[in-house]
Structures are given as C-alpha cells and as structure tokens.
C-alpha cells in the first residue's frame, strides 16, 4: 500500500491507495462507488483537480451560509492574481513617476476608468477557459494555425523573459533599501519564485500566491503616512485636471499607464490559470466576481501610489519635460525626506512584493503557454519529474532574467524599452485572437460574445490597439509626439 | 488539507461519479479536438490588417533601434 501524499507534489491529503488501485473502501458499502479507486484511475494532474472540484461541488450543494462563504473563497484566485500581478515592479515605478510628475489630478479618475477596461478584456478569457478547457496559446495554435501560434508564442516568451528582468530590477532595488547586496537580492528573489512554483500543487500554489499578492496592499495604508489633501483627491474626479496641459510627456505617461494596465501575458495567464483551476461554465459568475475584485484592488493600489507620490514628490508649478528626471531612487529619497525612513521601507517592501508576485505569475504564464503550444502536459498539479517539460521554460526564462540583471553595465533601460515595444507589437494580434475566439460560436456556443459585449470589447480594443501602437512608436521615436 | 468524506458524499453510485466527471469536463479535454477555423470575410480582412500593422511596426522598431544604438 502506498500513501497518496507521498507520491504527489505536496499533497497533504492522506488517502491510502492499494497498489492494484483498490481504495480504502471498507467504510463504504457495496453499493457506493469507490472514490479512491476512481481518483487513482485519473492522471495525477486531473486527479488533483478532481479533488478540488469535489470540494467545490460539495460546498455548492451545501446551502448553509458558511458553505456559501467557503465556496466564494474556494473560487477566488486567477482574477485577483492576474490583476495584482499587473501592478508589477515596472507598474509601481510607472505609477510613482506619474504621481511625481502630474500630482493628484487626471490619473486618479483615469485609474478608476481602467477597472472596466481591464475587466471587460479579462472576462473574455474566463469564458474561453470555462467552455474550451484550453489555454489561450493552445486555442490560437489549433484554431489559427502554426504561423500565428508560433508568432504569439515567440512574442509572449520574449516579452515575458524581458519583463522578468524588470521584476528582478525591482526586487534588487527594493531589497537594496534593506541593505541587501544585488547578487543576494537576485538569489533571494529567484529562490522564492522557484520555491512557490516547485513546491505546491495548483490549489496551494494559488493560495500561496494570493498571500504574496496580499502584501501588494501595503501601499494603501502608506497613503495615511503621506497625509494627502483629501479635498484635492475628491476634486480630481470632477475636474480630471492635467496640471500642464496636453504635452508630449503627458501623452507618453498616459500610454505607459495604459500599457501597464493591460499586457498580453495577462490574457494567457488568466485563461490557463482558470483551466488549471478547473473552472467550468457554472463557475463563470464566481470567476467574474474574482476578476472585478482583482481589478478594484489593482486600481486601489495604483491610486494609492499616485496619491503618495502626488502628495510627497510632486512640485506644483514645476513643469517636467522628461520622466527620467523622476527615477525611483529620487522618488524614494523624497519620500524619506518628507515622512521618514519607515514609509520608505514599506514602499520598498511593496516594490519587492510587486516584483515577486509578477515573477510568479509570468513564470507560470510562460510554462503554460509553451506547454499548450507544444502539446506537453501542462499543469501546476504535476510533480516536477513528470512535468519537467512544463516547468523548464518558465524557470529557464527566470534564470536568464536573473543572470541578465547581474551582468555589469547591461543596458537595462534598453531592455525595458524593448519589452514595451514587443508588447505593443503583440497587443493588437493578441486582442484580435481573443475577440475572434470569444465570438466563435462553433466553440463557444451560448457563451459567445453578445452584441453589448462586442460593442464594449471592440471600443476598448480599438483604443488599446491605437494606444499601444502609438506607445510603441513613441518609444523608438521619442520626438514624434 | 484532507479530503473529507463530506466532500464526496454526493457521489454514491457509478452514475454520480460519471455525472461529476462529465460536468467538470475532467476527461473531456482530450476527447474533443479543436478544428482549424475557416478564415473568411471580415476575419480575413482583419488578419491582413494585423499583418500590415506588424510589418510597419517591425520596420519602425528596426529603424528606431538603429537610431537608439
């Protein structure tokens, strides 16, 4: 007899399973199905998913308030993770620069506007996952062929690898505030993401990632250290004030904020994550709730950073012509100067956390996408040896990113620019595939987009496509706008 | 975390199990292959636009990077 817990990845369930597949059914009468035998017949990744889904179904059948609450908790995950991970190290720096340059005004209501924008786009991935039970990369590859499949995959993998570089820069800088040397900071970051990815099966990976994501909220209490003018914050919603008018810098920062809100990896991540979680059409409502909560958290964190830096770093009357004059070192030194070292350390903690949660999500996104495209086993439920092909692409891209950060005199600014440009090239294609797939009645049936869905999605996508194109051009030709 | 008997008490018979597996699409994954989509009409037009967009962007990026480097 073997113990299930000893054969699979961090499974704490201890159900004795006989070598011949017969389960411990002594407690069951002869009319009952042998649940252990049935579970043992499934491949390991599906078996673990089945266990999670047994619990979800059991909670759904139970009508008590406690069961309803536990069901809500059981079904949260991908939506919150994708939105919080979107506030990555690069995102935190972008919001901090935005608040420092433009103060409290236009960008606060703008971030509220980003909630429905992010939700409408990500919601489509939920339906695709629930109905097709396949990831985004696999659907593109199989539905639109090898060319578009490999184009999407190559773009995603390159952009993800370079984005991981920016996450390690954030982690290194944040840990530097606590006196940790860059080489140790990179090792700590790498080891942490490796531990989360390798140690848990999907359910526990998701819960561990949610705990990491929780620390992203550190920026919200920091607002109270800054003691902002709440009247000014409230009036921003009425005036949408742009301090120095519509300048090229304003357009550049606007595009950067938009690019930070919706990134191609998010589509791939949430769809694959919902598939691995086991989301079915019955769970769509709960997954939507999960996503809207995540979008609200994303906006709350972004607005908090805007308020902190808009209060402490922004200098009224001083017109800035370049975002580079407000780098993160300068912003943190201003925060220290105004309110002391403790808030600065909390800000640095938030930056480290932003880098870590994004690195966890992006690493998983790469692994899922490569696995889906190549037809390999693709689940975080897989033990490492069985799923090594699945884990290696994500871990390899993370290792490359970690090494790049440690290379002396590496042009990190150039790499950051490259990742933004690649994302801007990839974004329209990713959006088009999403819209095509979710309108495909052959695969989506009654879950295909309705007219209202399409109207909202097309408006948002046209805006995102135009903005990402403009952003891509503005990055390589800064004088053009 | 332990799978308690309460978690699967709704599965009493083989039929219950089969219904559960079907509703959760646990094994449906490999059973239903995805067919290649037919590209026609506005979709064909959209693909042409995307190809043109990508070519223009790649050329601009190439020129831009030459300028940056």
Contacts between the chains, C-beta under 8 A, distances in Angstrom:
chain1	res1	chain2	res2	distance
A	12	B	1	5.0
A	12	B	2	6.9
A	13	B	1	6.4
A	13	B	2	5.4
A	13	B	3	4.9
A	14	B	2	6.6
A	15	B	3	6.4
A	27	B	5	7.5
A	31	B	12	7.2
A	31	B	13	6.9
A	32	B	12	5.5
A	32	B	13	7.3
A	33	B	11	6.0
A	33	B	12	6.8
A	33	B	13	5.8
A	33	B	14	5.2
A	33	B	16	6.7
A	33	B	17	4.9
A	35	B	8	5.0
A	35	B	11	6.2
A	35	B	17	7.6
A	38	B	17	5.4
A	42	B	26	7.0
A	42	B	27	7.8
A	46	B	26	5.4
A	46	B	27	7.2
A	49	B	24	7.9
A	49	B	26	6.8
A	50	B	21	7.7
A	50	B	24	7.1
A	50	B	26	5.6
A	51	B	3	5.6
A	51	B	7	7.9
A	53	B	20	7.7
A	53	B	24	4.8
A	53	B	26	7.4
A	54	B	3	6.9
A	54	B	7	5.0
A	54	B	8	5.0
A	54	B	11	7.5
A	54	B	20	7.4
A	55	B	3	7.4
A	55	B	7	4.8
A	57	B	10	6.6
A	57	B	20	6.7
A	57	B	24	7.7
A	58	B	6	6.3
A	58	B	7	4.6
A	58	B	8	6.9
A	58	B	9	7.1
A	58	B	10	6.3
A	61	B	10	5.5
A	132	B	34	7.5
A	133	B	25	5.2
A	133	B	28	6.6
A	133	B	29	5.3
A	134	B	29	7.6
A	134	B	34	6.9
A	138	B	34	7.6
A	139	B	34	6.8
A	142	B	33	7.9
A	142	B	34	4.0
A	142	B	35	7.9
A	142	B	36	7.1
A	143	B	34	6.0
A	143	B	35	7.8
A	143	B	36	6.6
A	143	B	37	4.7
A	144	B	36	7.7
A	144	B	37	6.2
A	144	B	39	7.6
A	145	B	36	6.4
A	203	B	1	7.8
A	204	B	1	7.8
A	278	B	24	6.4
A	278	B	26	7.9
A	280	B	23	6.8
A	280	B	24	5.9
A	280	B	25	6.0
A	282	B	23	7.6
A	414	B	68	7.0
A	417	B	68	7.5
A	421	B	61	5.4
A	421	B	64	7.9
A	424	B	57	7.2
A	425	B	54	6.2
A	425	B	57	4.6
A	425	B	58	6.9
A	425	B	61	7.1
A	428	B	50	6.0
A	428	B	53	5.7
A	429	B	50	5.4
A	429	B	54	7.0
A	432	B	46	5.8
A	432	B	47	7.8
A	432	B	50	5.7
A	436	B	37	7.5
A	436	B	43	6.3
A	436	B	46	7.7
A	440	B	37	6.7
A	442	B	35	7.7
A	442	B	37	7.8
A	443	B	34	7.1
A	469	B	53	7.0
A	469	B	57	6.9
A	472	B	57	6.0
A	472	B	60	7.6
A	472	B	61	7.1
A	473	B	57	7.8
A	473	B	60	5.9
A	473	B	64	7.9
A	475	B	64	7.5
A	476	B	60	6.3
A	476	B	61	5.5
A	476	B	63	7.5
A	476	B	64	2.4
A	476	B	65	6.5
A	476	B	67	7.3
A	476	B	68	6.8
A	477	B	60	7.3
A	477	B	64	5.5
A	477	B	67	7.5
